[in-house]
Structures are given as structure tokens and as C-alpha cells.
């Protein structure tokens, strides 16, 4: 798992999507990668409409790189099984759609991929929130246990 985390961390830093990577959980790194790809596509869309081909190409390529290197690189076929295989197929599809969008200036394909990325990001955000709630509950229970011990109640 550390190799996966290292790969996601390096990809995220290399692509300069955002800061705040240090201290993030592996799941939060995945959310950040989704966010970076979505952000790149949201910036590419108006460039497509303006006909700014170099900037559109750079931004779409950035999104493809995040999907192919970051998100795909974080997949663990052994541990992820069928889910990892399905995500790999979905990432392939997204990459193909974005290549098509880039070559054909197809805003609809960009919008489709953005929608898919948003759905996946929301699922990961739900997972991160659930994990944070569980950690908070565990810390609260642990603190309550220490307080009871320190007052001679246990």
C-alpha cells in the first residue's frame, strides 16, 4: 500500500494540482486527484470554446495524466479485485473520451468525463467522511476511558 500511496503522492505533486498533500490519508489523496482532473477539465472547456488549442491541449492532457498515472496507478488489482478492474476499464474509457474531445473539440465528451469524475469523487468523499467520523468516535471513547481511569473510576 505504501508504494500506491507514494505513487499517488508523487503524481499529485508532479502535476501541481494543489498543495496540502502532506498528512493526507490515501483516500484523501484519491479525492485530491479526482479534484485535480475535474479542475483541469473545467478550465479546458472554456479554452475549447475560445479555440485556444494550446491551452486546451495542455489542460486536457493534464486531466488524462491524472487519470492514467495517478488514479490508475493507485489501483491495486490484488486487493481491489473486480472493483479495481472495473475502475481501470472506466479510466480507459475516460482517457479515450478525452483524447476524442481534444482532437475533435468535443465539449460534450469533456462534460461526460467530468460527470463521471464527480460521481467517483463524491463516493470517495463519503468514504473519507465516514472514516473521519469513526476516528473521532474512537478518539472520544479512548479519551473517556482515560478520564474515567484518572478519576479512579475504572
C-alpha positions as CSV (number, residue, x, y, z in Angstrom):
1,X,0.0,0.0,0.0
2,X,2.9,2.4,0.7
3,X,4.0,2.1,-3.0
4,X,0.5,3.1,-4.1
5,X,0.5,6.0,-1.6
6,X,3.9,7.1,-2.8
7,X,2.9,6.9,-6.5
8,X,-0.3,8.9,-5.8
9,X,1.7,11.4,-3.8
10,X,4.4,11.8,-6.4
11,X,1.9,12.1,-9.2
12,X,-0.2,14.7,-7.4
13,X,2.9,16.8,-6.6
14,X,4.3,16.4,-10.1
15,X,1.1,17.6,-11.7
16,X,0.9,20.6,-9.3
17,X,-2.8,20.2,-8.9
18,X,-2.9,21.6,-5.3
19,X,-0.9,21.7,-2.1
20,X,-1.9,20.0,1.1
21,X,-0.8,16.5,0.3
22,X,1.4,16.0,3.4
23,X,-0.6,14.3,6.1
24,X,-3.5,13.3,3.8
25,X,-4.8,9.8,4.1
26,X,-4.6,7.6,1.0
27,X,-8.3,8.1,0.4
28,X,-8.0,11.8,0.6
29,X,-5.1,11.7,-1.9
30,X,-7.5,10.0,-4.3
31,X,-10.1,12.7,-3.7
32,X,-7.5,15.3,-4.5
33,X,-6.6,13.5,-7.7
34,X,-10.2,13.5,-8.8
35,X,-10.5,17.2,-7.9
36,X,-7.4,18.0,-9.9
37,X,-8.7,16.2,-13.0
38,X,-12.1,17.9,-12.7
39,X,-10.4,21.3,-12.2
40,X,-8.3,20.8,-15.3
41,X,-11.3,19.8,-17.4
42,X,-13.4,22.8,-16.1
43,X,-10.5,25.1,-17.2
44,X,-10.2,23.3,-20.6
45,X,-13.9,23.7,-21.5
46,X,-13.8,27.5,-22.0
47,X,-10.5,27.2,-23.8
48,X,-12.2,24.8,-26.2
49,X,-15.0,27.3,-26.8
50,X,-12.5,30.1,-27.4
51,X,-10.5,28.0,-29.8
52,X,-7.3,28.3,-27.6
53,X,-5.9,25.0,-28.9
54,X,-2.5,25.0,-27.0
55,X,-4.1,25.7,-23.6
56,X,-7.0,23.3,-24.2
57,X,-4.5,20.6,-25.2
58,X,-2.4,21.3,-22.1
59,X,-5.3,21.1,-19.7
60,X,-6.9,18.0,-21.3
61,X,-3.5,16.3,-21.3
62,X,-3.2,17.2,-17.6
63,X,-6.5,15.5,-16.8
64,X,-5.6,12.5,-18.9
65,X,-2.3,12.3,-17.0
66,X,-4.0,12.5,-13.6
67,X,-6.4,9.7,-14.6
68,X,-3.8,7.4,-16.2
69,X,-0.9,7.9,-13.9
70,X,-2.4,9.0,-10.6
71,X,-5.8,7.3,-10.4
72,X,-4.9,4.2,-12.4
73,X,-1.6,4.0,-10.6
74,X,-3.4,3.9,-7.2
75,X,-5.4,0.8,-8.2
76,X,-4.4,-2.5,-6.6
77,X,-5.6,-5.4,-8.6
78,X,-4.8,-7.9,-5.9
79,X,-6.7,-6.1,-3.1
80,X,-9.2,-4.3,-5.3
81,X,-10.3,-7.3,-7.4
82,X,-13.3,-6.7,-9.6
83,X,-13.8,-3.1,-8.4
84,X,-10.2,-2.3,-9.4
85,X,-10.7,-3.9,-12.8
86,X,-13.9,-2.0,-13.3
87,X,-12.3,1.3,-12.4
88,X,-9.4,0.5,-14.7
89,X,-11.9,0.0,-17.6
90,X,-13.7,3.2,-16.7
91,X,-10.4,5.1,-16.6
92,X,-9.6,3.7,-20.1
93,X,-12.9,4.9,-21.3
94,X,-12.4,8.4,-19.8
95,X,-8.9,8.6,-21.4
96,X,-10.4,7.6,-24.8
97,X,-13.2,10.2,-24.5
98,X,-10.7,12.9,-23.5
99,X,-8.5,12.1,-26.5
100,X,-11.5,12.3,-28.7
101,X,-12.6,15.6,-27.1
102,X,-9.2,17.1,-27.5
103,X,-8.9,16.1,-31.2
104,X,-12.5,17.0,-32.1
105,X,-13.0,19.9,-29.7
106,X,-16.0,18.0,-28.3
107,X,-17.2,19.8,-25.2
108,X,-19.9,17.1,-24.6
109,X,-17.2,14.4,-24.1
110,X,-15.4,16.7,-21.6
111,X,-18.7,17.2,-19.8
112,X,-19.4,13.4,-19.7
113,X,-16.0,12.6,-18.2
114,X,-16.4,15.5,-15.7
115,X,-19.7,14.0,-14.6
116,X,-18.1,10.5,-14.2
117,X,-15.2,12.0,-12.2
118,X,-17.6,14.0,-10.0
119,X,-19.6,10.8,-9.1
120,X,-16.5,8.9,-8.2
121,X,-15.1,11.8,-6.2
122,X,-18.4,12.1,-4.2
123,X,-18.2,8.4,-3.4
124,X,-14.6,8.8,-2.1
125,X,-15.6,11.9,-0.2
126,X,-18.3,9.9,1.5
127,X,-15.8,7.2,2.4
128,X,-13.3,9.8,3.8
129,X,-16.1,11.4,5.9
130,X,-17.1,8.1,7.3
131,X,-13.5,7.3,8.2
132,X,-13.1,10.6,9.9
133,X,-16.3,10.0,12.0
134,X,-15.1,6.6,13.0
135,X,-11.7,8.1,14.1
136,X,-13.4,10.8,16.0
137,X,-15.7,8.3,17.8
138,X,-12.7,6.1,18.6
139,X,-10.7,9.0,20.0
140,X,-13.7,10.2,22.0
141,X,-14.1,6.7,23.5
142,X,-10.4,6.4,24.2
143,X,-10.4,9.9,25.9
144,X,-13.5,8.9,28.0
145,X,-11.7,5.8,29.1
146,X,-8.6,7.7,30.2
147,X,-10.7,10.3,32.1
148,X,-12.6,7.6,34.0
149,X,-9.2,5.9,34.9
150,X,-7.7,9.2,36.0
151,X,-10.6,9.8,38.4
152,X,-10.3,6.4,39.9
153,X,-13.5,5.1,38.4
154,X,-12.0,2.2,36.5
